[in-house]
């Protein structure tokens, strides 16, 4: 039986999203992330619990009935409360072959709540996708995979030392979980952040392409250019911005990377 009163912590709900999986989607942002990527666009989603940050009003996606209080980041939702928000746009999901994407932060940090949500979405005929860093216990990966067929899987750096430097964690668990999802027959959209002087080296991109070339269920590769849109959040949130005004990659570089990954014989596009 689904525990519809179970609570989870959400820090944003974005409607009519078109870059977080197929079709028109509602993206639900779970609070809490085990990574600390230098280029993170959602630093307010890193800590797992709701926070009070004076003068910080970053959330815009909630309906008025569920809007957060001023200076509050993160809100507790029950399954029923969140499902009421998700099903409001069901007609758009059906017309566009869309659905709901659970993102973050890292949704796998709240596995029990996530699984209950996935079950409830299935009962309501809503397709689901998980946008994940892949950093979680393999038991959680296996449990969640039983309830969702599509994973938007980030792959950032193949060198483990560099991965630890720029994200704060090893990539060994991530690579193992990517293989596990593929062996379970789950559809995978690979998302590669292109961060100048960090992830965009020939060596790193070649290593990524070589690793994923053996996947049987890779349906798409998204080339995600670094952008500076999140810089203002760091100032408002009082967090250190380690990117030091790094510029976005130029269009030619992105096209070259797209062409490089097109040899995988799956759809490749710039952006989500």
C-alpha atoms as a printed R data frame, in Angstrom:
    type eleno elety resid chain resno      x      y       z
1   ATOM     1    CA   UNK     A     1  0.000  0.000   0.000
2   ATOM     2    CA   UNK     A     2  1.249  3.492  -0.885
3   ATOM     3    CA   UNK     A     3  1.944  5.680   2.130
4   ATOM     4    CA   UNK     A     4  0.510  8.910   0.750
5   ATOM     5    CA   UNK     A     5  1.298 10.772   3.975
6   ATOM     6    CA   UNK     A     6  5.026 10.124   3.750
7   ATOM     7    CA   UNK     A     7  6.964 13.392   3.522
8   ATOM     8    CA   UNK     A     8  9.710 14.542   1.209
9   ATOM     9    CA   UNK     A     9 11.664 17.795   0.865
10  ATOM    10    CA   UNK     A    10 11.231 19.646  -2.446
11  ATOM    11    CA   UNK     A    11 12.833 22.966  -3.382
12  ATOM    12    CA   UNK     A    12 11.195 23.697  -6.727
13  ATOM    13    CA   UNK     A    13  8.501 22.556  -9.142
14  ATOM    14    CA   UNK     A    14  8.970 23.659 -12.735
15  ATOM    15    CA   UNK     A    15  6.047 23.294 -15.121
16  ATOM    16    CA   UNK     A    16  6.130 22.959 -18.911
17  ATOM    17    CA   UNK     A    17  9.772 21.859 -18.906
18  ATOM    18    CA   UNK     A    18 11.059 20.737 -22.310
19  ATOM    19    CA   UNK     A    19 14.701 19.996 -21.496
20  ATOM    20    CA   UNK     A    20 14.303 17.276 -18.853
21  ATOM    21    CA   UNK     A    21 13.236 14.314 -20.932
22  ATOM    22    CA   UNK     A    22 10.782 13.707 -23.777
23  ATOM    23    CA   UNK     A    23  7.693 15.821 -24.321
24  ATOM    24    CA   UNK     A    24  6.257 18.429 -21.990
25  ATOM    25    CA   UNK     A    25  7.176 17.699 -18.403
26  ATOM    26    CA   UNK     A    26  6.871 18.831 -14.837
27  ATOM    27    CA   UNK     A    27 10.257 18.765 -13.137
28  ATOM    28    CA   UNK     A    28 10.274 18.220  -9.381
29  ATOM    29    CA   UNK     A    29 13.499 19.223  -7.628
30  ATOM    30    CA   UNK     A    30 14.413 17.127  -4.570
31  ATOM    31    CA   UNK     A    31 16.518 18.818  -1.922
32  ATOM    32    CA   UNK     A    32 19.862 17.302  -1.008
33  ATOM    33    CA   UNK     A    33 22.832 16.205  -3.107
34  ATOM    34    CA   UNK     A    34 25.959 14.189  -2.183
35  ATOM    35    CA   UNK     A    35 28.048 15.981  -4.850
36  ATOM    36    CA   UNK     A    36 29.520 19.455  -4.725
37  ATOM    37    CA   UNK     A    37 30.181 20.169  -8.395
38  ATOM    38    CA   UNK     A    38 32.060 23.390  -8.979
39  ATOM    39    CA   UNK     A    39 29.636 24.353 -11.761
40  ATOM    40    CA   UNK     A    40 26.408 23.460  -9.926
41  ATOM    41    CA   UNK     A    41 23.499 25.634 -11.091
42  ATOM    42    CA   UNK     A    42 21.362 24.811  -8.052
43  ATOM    43    CA   UNK     A    43 23.553 25.345  -4.962
44  ATOM    44    CA   UNK     A    44 20.382 25.923  -2.942
45  ATOM    45    CA   UNK     A    45 19.495 22.273  -3.555
46  ATOM    46    CA   UNK     A    46 22.634 20.764  -2.020
47  ATOM    47    CA   UNK     A    47 21.712 20.646   1.661
48  ATOM    48    CA   UNK     A    48 19.030 18.036   2.482
49  ATOM    49    CA   UNK     A    49 16.796 20.011   4.863
50  ATOM    50    CA   UNK     A    50 14.772 23.220   4.416
51  ATOM    51    CA   UNK     A    51 16.842 26.315   5.078
52  ATOM    52    CA   UNK     A    52 16.216 29.880   6.102
53  ATOM    53    CA   UNK     A    53 18.403 32.263   4.112
54  ATOM    54    CA   UNK     A    54 17.719 35.931   4.736
55  ATOM    55    CA   UNK     A    55 17.089 37.900   1.577
56  ATOM    56    CA   UNK     A    56 17.098 34.781  -0.588
57  ATOM    57    CA   UNK     A    57 13.936 34.198  -2.648
58  ATOM    58    CA   UNK     A    58 15.027 31.753  -5.355
59  ATOM    59    CA   UNK     A    59 11.953 29.629  -5.897
60  ATOM    60    CA   UNK     A    60  9.559 30.587  -8.657
61  ATOM    61    CA   UNK     A    61  7.942 27.363  -9.793
62  ATOM    62    CA   UNK     A    62  5.382 26.716  -7.060
63  ATOM    63    CA   UNK     A    63  1.701 27.442  -7.408
64  ATOM    64    CA   UNK     A    64  0.513 30.133  -5.041
65  ATOM    65    CA   UNK     A    65 -1.104 27.561  -2.760
66  ATOM    66    CA   UNK     A    66  2.262 25.903  -2.193
67  ATOM    67    CA   UNK     A    67  4.606 28.876  -2.501
68  ATOM    68    CA   UNK     A    68  7.372 29.006   0.051
69  ATOM    69    CA   UNK     A    69  7.684 31.616   2.676
70  ATOM    70    CA   UNK     A    70 10.113 34.404   1.959
71  ATOM    71    CA   UNK     A    71 13.708 33.441   2.740
72  ATOM    72    CA   UNK     A    72 12.804 29.731   2.812
73  ATOM    73    CA   UNK     A    73 14.493 27.134   0.602
74  ATOM    74    CA   UNK     A    74 12.842 23.726   0.624
75  ATOM    75    CA   UNK     A    75  9.341 22.660   1.609
76  ATOM    76    CA   UNK     A    76  7.947 19.451   3.042
77  ATOM    77    CA   UNK     A    77  5.385 17.697   0.833
78  ATOM    78    CA   UNK     A    78  3.272 14.591   1.302
79  ATOM    79    CA   UNK     A    79  2.705 12.207  -1.602
80  ATOM    80    CA   UNK     A    80 -0.859 13.499  -1.965
81  ATOM    81    CA   UNK     A    81  0.214 17.137  -1.991
82  ATOM    82    CA   UNK     A    82  2.863 16.578  -4.634
83  ATOM    83    CA   UNK     A    83  0.657 14.379  -6.795
84  ATOM    84    CA   UNK     A    84 -1.996 17.091  -6.778
85  ATOM    85    CA   UNK     A    85  0.574 19.372  -8.377
86  ATOM    86    CA   UNK     A    86  1.829 16.775 -10.860
87  ATOM    87    CA   UNK     A    87 -1.541 15.679 -12.269
88  ATOM    88    CA   UNK     A    88 -2.634 19.254 -12.988
89  ATOM    89    CA   UNK     A    89 -0.756 19.059 -16.281
90  ATOM    90    CA   UNK     A    90 -1.618 15.481 -17.173
91  ATOM    91    CA   UNK     A    91 -3.349 16.532 -20.392
92  ATOM    92    CA   UNK     A    92 -0.076 18.075 -21.621
93  ATOM    93    CA   UNK     A    93  1.844 14.902 -20.777
94  ATOM    94    CA   UNK     A    94 -0.607 12.820 -22.757
95  ATOM    95    CA   UNK     A    95 -0.559 15.101 -25.797
96  ATOM    96    CA   UNK     A    96  3.253 15.316 -25.932
97  ATOM    97    CA   UNK     A    97  4.326 11.882 -24.634
98  ATOM    98    CA   UNK     A    98  5.751 13.733 -21.636
99  ATOM    99    CA   UNK     A    99  5.471 13.211 -17.913
100 ATOM   100    CA   UNK     A   100  7.233 14.085 -14.685
101 ATOM   101    CA   UNK     A   101 10.990 14.218 -14.111
102 ATOM   102    CA   UNK     A   102 12.367 13.877 -10.605
103 ATOM   103    CA   UNK     A   103 15.541 15.932 -10.365
104 ATOM   104    CA   UNK     A   104 17.463 17.866  -7.747
105 ATOM   105    CA   UNK     A   105 19.681 18.021  -5.930
106 ATOM   106    CA   UNK     A   106 19.685 14.251  -6.118
107 ATOM   107    CA   UNK     A   107 16.333 12.417  -5.961
108 ATOM   108    CA   UNK     A   108 18.045  9.166  -4.939
109 ATOM   109    CA   UNK     A   109 18.871 10.786  -1.583
110 ATOM   110    CA   UNK     A   110 15.187 10.412  -0.665
111 ATOM   111    CA   UNK     A   111 14.615  6.872  -1.984
112 ATOM   112    CA   UNK     A   112 11.550  5.858   0.041
113 ATOM   113    CA   UNK     A   113  9.660  9.021  -0.862
114 ATOM   114    CA   UNK     A   114 10.789  8.732  -4.494
115 ATOM   115    CA   UNK     A   115  9.617  5.122  -4.826
116 ATOM   116    CA   UNK     A   116  6.208  5.939  -3.338
117 ATOM   117    CA   UNK     A   117  5.901  8.828  -5.799
118 ATOM   118    CA   UNK     A   118  6.857  6.615  -8.725
119 ATOM   119    CA   UNK     A   119  4.196  4.101  -7.714
120 ATOM   120    CA   UNK     A   120  1.564  6.805  -7.425
121 ATOM   121    CA   UNK     A   121  2.530  8.258 -10.810
122 ATOM   122    CA   UNK     A   122  2.172  4.812 -12.350
123 ATOM   123    CA   UNK     A   123 -1.285  4.447 -10.798
124 ATOM   124    CA   UNK     A   124 -2.256  7.794 -12.339
125 ATOM   125    CA   UNK     A   125 -0.868  6.989 -15.792
126 ATOM   126    CA   UNK     A   126  1.964  9.528 -15.555
127 ATOM   127    CA   UNK     A   127  5.266  8.601 -17.195
128 ATOM   128    CA   UNK     A   128  8.342  9.186 -15.056
129 ATOM   129    CA   UNK     A   129 12.043  9.902 -15.489
130 ATOM   130    CA   UNK     A   130 14.862 10.139 -12.944
131 ATOM   131    CA   UNK     A   131 17.513 12.840 -13.425
132 ATOM   132    CA   UNK     A   132 20.460 11.598 -11.391
133 ATOM   133    CA   UNK     A   133 24.168 11.921 -10.732
134 ATOM   134    CA   UNK     A   134 24.185  8.155 -10.306
135 ATOM   135    CA   UNK     A   135 25.827  8.431  -6.893
136 ATOM   136    CA   UNK     A   136 23.834  6.085  -4.656
137 ATOM   137    CA   UNK     A   137 23.966  2.601  -3.140
138 ATOM   138    CA   UNK     A   138 23.391 -0.010  -5.791
139 ATOM   139    CA   UNK     A   139 20.486 -1.380  -3.738
140 ATOM   140    CA   UNK     A   140 18.719  1.966  -4.158
141 ATOM   141    CA   UNK     A   141 19.439  1.930  -7.885
142 ATOM   142    CA   UNK     A   142 17.864 -1.510  -8.174
143 ATOM   143    CA   UNK     A   143 14.813 -0.558  -6.114
144 ATOM   144    CA   UNK     A   144 14.127  2.656  -8.015
145 ATOM   145    CA   UNK     A   145 14.724  0.956 -11.361
146 ATOM   146    CA   UNK     A   146 11.792 -1.340 -10.675
147 ATOM   147    CA   UNK     A   147  9.466  1.673 -10.856
148 ATOM   148    CA   UNK     A   148 10.865  3.861 -13.655
149 ATOM   149    CA   UNK     A   149 12.125  3.002 -17.126
150 ATOM   150    CA   UNK     A   150 13.922  6.231 -18.076
151 ATOM   151    CA   UNK     A   151 17.051  7.662 -16.452
152 ATOM   152    CA   UNK     A   152 18.720 10.957 -17.300
153 ATOM   153    CA   UNK     A   153 22.208 10.049 -16.150
154 ATOM   154    CA   UNK     A   154 24.976 12.615 -15.656
155 ATOM   155    CA   UNK     A   155 28.509 11.600 -16.585
156 ATOM   156    CA   UNK     A   156 31.065 14.284 -15.881
157 ATOM   157    CA   UNK     A   157 34.653 13.059 -15.568
158 ATOM   158    CA   UNK     A   158 36.221  9.663 -16.176
159 ATOM   159    CA   UNK     A   159 39.452 10.296 -14.284
160 ATOM   160    CA   UNK     A   160 38.632  9.484 -10.675
161 ATOM   161    CA   UNK     A   161 41.109 11.941  -9.166
162 ATOM   162    CA   UNK     A   162 39.657 14.775 -11.229
163 ATOM   163    CA   UNK     A   163 36.138 13.639 -10.419
164 ATOM   164    CA   UNK     A   164 36.902 13.801  -6.723
165 ATOM   165    CA   UNK     A   165 38.503 17.222  -7.093
166 ATOM   166    CA   UNK     A   166 35.630 18.831  -8.992
167 ATOM   167    CA   UNK     A   167 32.621 17.021  -7.495
168 ATOM   168    CA   UNK     A   168 33.801 15.897  -4.057
169 ATOM   169    CA   UNK     A   169 33.121 12.181  -4.647
170 ATOM   170    CA   UNK     A   170 34.628  9.220  -6.491
171 ATOM   171    CA   UNK     A   171 33.142  8.182  -9.823
172 ATOM   172    CA   UNK     A   172 33.490  4.438  -9.191
173 ATOM   173    CA   UNK     A   173 29.998  4.050  -7.748
174 ATOM   174    CA   UNK     A   174 28.586  6.181 -10.574
175 ATOM   175    CA   UNK     A   175 30.146  4.091 -13.329
176 ATOM   176    CA   UNK     A   176 29.049  0.860 -11.659
177 ATOM   177    CA   UNK     A   177 25.469  2.136 -11.370
178 ATOM   178    CA   UNK     A   178 25.387  3.209 -14.999
179 ATOM   179    CA   UNK     A   179 26.325 -0.310 -16.034
180 ATOM   180    CA   UNK     A   180 23.760 -1.728 -13.627
181 ATOM   181    CA   UNK     A   181 20.918  0.314 -15.139
182 ATOM   182    CA   UNK     A   182 21.954 -0.777 -18.603
183 ATOM   183    CA   UNK     A   183 22.007 -4.436 -17.568
184 ATOM   184    CA   UNK     A   184 18.542 -3.974 -16.092
185 ATOM   185    CA   UNK     A   185 17.346 -2.853 -19.518
186 ATOM   186    CA   UNK     A   186 16.521  0.720 -18.486
187 ATOM   187    CA   UNK     A   187 16.486  3.448 -21.118
188 ATOM   188    CA   UNK     A   188 19.333  5.903 -20.565
189 ATOM   189    CA   UNK     A   189 19.737  9.489 -21.711
190 ATOM   190    CA   UNK     A   190 23.359 10.401 -21.028
191 ATOM   191    CA   UNK     A   191 23.928 14.015 -19.990
192 ATOM   192    CA   UNK     A   192 27.451 15.382 -20.306
193 ATOM   193    CA   UNK     A   193 28.177 18.842 -18.861
194 ATOM   194    CA   UNK     A   194 30.688 20.670 -21.024
195 ATOM   195    CA   UNK     A   195 32.638 22.830 -18.593
196 ATOM   196    CA   UNK     A   196 35.617 24.684 -20.118
197 ATOM   197    CA   UNK     A   197 39.004 23.481 -18.857
198 ATOM   198    CA   UNK     A   198 37.377 20.815 -16.667
199 ATOM   199    CA   UNK     A   199 35.218 18.311 -18.563
200 ATOM   200    CA   UNK     A   200 35.865 19.350 -22.175
201 ATOM   201    CA   UNK     A   201 39.307 17.815 -22.705
202 ATOM   202    CA   UNK     A   202 39.788 15.389 -25.584
203 ATOM   203    CA   UNK     A   203 41.007 12.780 -23.127
204 ATOM   204    CA   UNK     A   204 37.872 12.997 -20.984
205 ATOM   205    CA   UNK     A   205 35.434 13.011 -23.910
206 ATOM   206    CA   UNK     A   206 37.180 10.067 -25.553
207 ATOM   207    CA   UNK     A   207 37.048  8.131 -22.291
208 ATOM   208    CA   UNK     A   208 33.340  8.847 -21.874
209 ATOM   209    CA   UNK     A   209 32.532  7.765 -25.430
210 ATOM   210    CA   UNK     A   210 34.567  4.603 -25.043
211 ATOM   211    CA   UNK     A   211 32.856  3.682 -21.787
212 ATOM   212    CA   UNK     A   212 29.293  4.231 -22.962
213 ATOM   213    CA   UNK     A   213 29.846  2.635 -26.373
214 ATOM   214    CA   UNK     A   214 29.200 -0.733 -24.708
215 ATOM   215    CA   UNK     A   215 25.787  0.247 -23.340
216 ATOM   216    CA   UNK     A   216 22.843 -1.517 -24.956
217 ATOM   217    CA   UNK     A   217 20.118  0.873 -23.806
218 ATOM   218    CA   UNK     A   218 21.631  4.281 -24.481
219 ATOM   219    CA   UNK     A   219 18.956  6.142 -26.458
220 ATOM   220    CA   UNK     A   220 20.293  9.695 -26.445
221 ATOM   221    CA   UNK     A   221 23.267 11.871 -25.506
222 ATOM   222    CA   UNK     A   222 22.723 15.432 -24.299
223 ATOM   223    CA   UNK     A   223 25.654 17.839 -24.589
224 ATOM   224    CA   UNK     A   224 25.026 20.385 -21.827
225 ATOM   225    CA   UNK     A   225 27.080 23.592 -22.181
226 ATOM   226    CA   UNK     A   226 28.125 25.322 -18.998
227 ATOM   227    CA   UNK     A   227 26.362 28.642 -18.564
228 ATOM   228    CA   UNK     A   228 26.571 31.421 -16.018
229 ATOM   229    CA   UNK     A   229 22.858 31.627 -15.286
230 ATOM   230    CA   UNK     A   230 23.332 30.239 -11.793
231 ATOM   231    CA   UNK     A   231 26.013 32.718 -10.703
232 ATOM   232    CA   UNK     A   232 23.541 35.059  -9.054
233 ATOM   233    CA   UNK     A   233 22.356 32.258  -6.807
234 ATOM   234    CA   UNK     A   234 25.775 31.897  -5.222
235 ATOM   235    CA   UNK     A   235 25.776 35.521  -4.162
236 ATOM   236    CA   UNK     A   236 22.213 35.377  -2.828
237 ATOM   237    CA   UNK     A   237 22.849 32.070  -1.114
238 ATOM   238    CA   UNK     A   238 26.186 33.109   0.348
239 ATOM   239    CA   UNK     A   239 28.025 30.200  -1.304
240 ATOM   240    CA   UNK     A   240 31.490 30.197  -2.860
241 ATOM   241    CA   UNK     A   241 31.499 30.335  -6.653
242 ATOM   242    CA   UNK     A   242 34.581 28.451  -7.824
243 ATOM   243    CA   UNK     A   243 34.050 29.074 -11.530
244 ATOM   244    CA   UNK     A   244 35.445 32.622 -11.432
245 ATOM   245    CA   UNK     A   245 33.423 34.040 -14.341
246 ATOM   246    CA   UNK     A   246 34.142 31.077 -16.621
247 ATOM   247    CA   UNK     A   247 32.601 31.699 -20.034
248 ATOM   248    CA   UNK     A   248 30.278 29.296 -21.817
249 ATOM   249    CA   UNK     A   249 31.800 27.072 -24.531
250 ATOM   250    CA   UNK     A   250 31.545 28.473 -28.047
251 ATOM   251    CA   UNK     A   251 29.127 27.120 -30.646
252 ATOM   252    CA   UNK     A   252 31.808 25.514 -32.834
253 ATOM   253    CA   UNK     A   253 33.250 23.544 -29.914
254 ATOM   254    CA   UNK     A   254 29.809 22.252 -29.038
255 ATOM   255    CA   UNK     A   255 29.121 21.202 -32.625
256 ATOM   256    CA   UNK     A   256 32.460 19.387 -32.752
257 ATOM   257    CA   UNK     A   257 31.603 17.529 -29.539
258 ATOM   258    CA   UNK     A   258 28.169 16.670 -30.892
259 ATOM   259    CA   UNK     A   259 29.754 15.242 -34.049
260 ATOM   260    CA   UNK     A   260 32.252 13.278 -31.939
261 ATOM   261    CA   UNK     A   261 29.485 11.563 -29.963
262 ATOM   262    CA   UNK     A   262 27.329 10.981 -33.042
263 ATOM   263    CA   UNK     A   263 29.522  7.971 -33.780
264 ATOM   264    CA   UNK     A   264 27.592  6.198 -30.997
265 ATOM   265    CA   UNK     A   265 24.687  5.787 -33.443
266 ATOM   266    CA   UNK     A   266 22.108  7.247 -31.106
267 ATOM   267    CA   UNK     A   267 20.479 10.655 -31.035
268 ATOM   268    CA   UNK     A   268 22.884 13.397 -29.921
269 ATOM   269    CA   UNK     A   269 21.825 16.963 -29.254
270 ATOM   270    CA   UNK     A   270 23.130 20.113 -27.672
271 ATOM   271    CA   UNK     A   271 21.034 20.875 -24.607
272 ATOM   272    CA   UNK     A   272 18.568 18.697 -22.733
